[in-house]
Amino acid sequence: MNEIRPLVSVIIPSYNHSAFINQCIESVCNQNYPNFEVIVIDDGSTDNSREILGVLHHKYKFQLIYQENIGLSRTLNRGIEEFARGKYFTFCASDDYWLQGKLAKQIQFLEENPDIPMVFGKSKIIDFKGSFLKEQTKLLNNGLKGGKIFKEIILQEFHPPVNYMYRSVIFKEIGLFDEDAWAEDFDMNLRIAIKYPIGFIDDFLACYRRGENSNSTTRPYRIINSHKYSIDKFRRTEYYTEAILRWHYRNFLWYACRKKSKLFAIKSMFLSIRFITDEIFVKGIRDLLLRWY
């Protein structure tokens, strides 16, 4: 008799990624794990994503839901509440894609570690042309580890790459994604890590696309404000003061060279003056004075 494998639910939230959605869905539907369901939710795309999804739906017979635009967190929550049936849950952004073995490796890890509710692995960073970005990939995966890593996450010593798999029961315990948190994964990571160890697989599981709209006008502000929103939930922890200090420091380094954000960067510089002896702090000052874009 064939071994019964646990069902995993895969949500693909699709939004205006017609150039990438085919590669995304092909990488998910062709995983070598035998028991998974794919649920694609198009969140009001205005490009030709829906036409492409129709063709892919005919080929792979996944669940396909069209809806008005409600945002990523609400889309994921709808997928979890209304459609997902699996013991495990994972999702893939419609401009990213998975490497072969992603599902099998994570399910094996969670089956072998029943006290761990979530696992992640390494990701490769690619640009919008699909080219591998070696230095950014190295930086993203630097220092990754599992275990009790709440401190590392809230201090943002590293950010677990977005290839997570969860036990579905964890959402019944701690709730769904916070729909007020723009960086919903950072928020969820903190909420899980404060209570449980998190699993880590030292292998590349997915490709994360970074490029054009990463430098949009509003996106960086949304990210930093969302980080602050989530960090503030844990103001009673021993790491809160240090987390806010480092939050200011990152803001200074991030915005020092942006012409429209100089005053914001200066304020953050003074609030993180403790780091003045760091070489990177000096670079931030040079950017503040000499770089304007």
ABEGO torsion letter per residue (X at the ends): XBBBBBBBBBBBBBBGAAAAAAAAAAAAAABABABBBBBBBBBGBABAAAAAAAAAAAAAGBBBBBBBBAEAAAAAAAAAAAABABABBBBBBAABBBBBGAAAAAAAAAAABAABABBBBBBBBBBAAGBBBAAAAAAAABGBBBEBAAAAAAAGABBBBBABBBBAAAAAAAEBBBAABABAAAAAAAAAAAABBBBBBBBBABBBBBEAAAABAAAAAAAAAAAAAAAAAAAABAAAAAAAAAAAAAAAAAAAABAAAAAAAAAAAAAAAAAAABAAAAAAAAAAAABBX
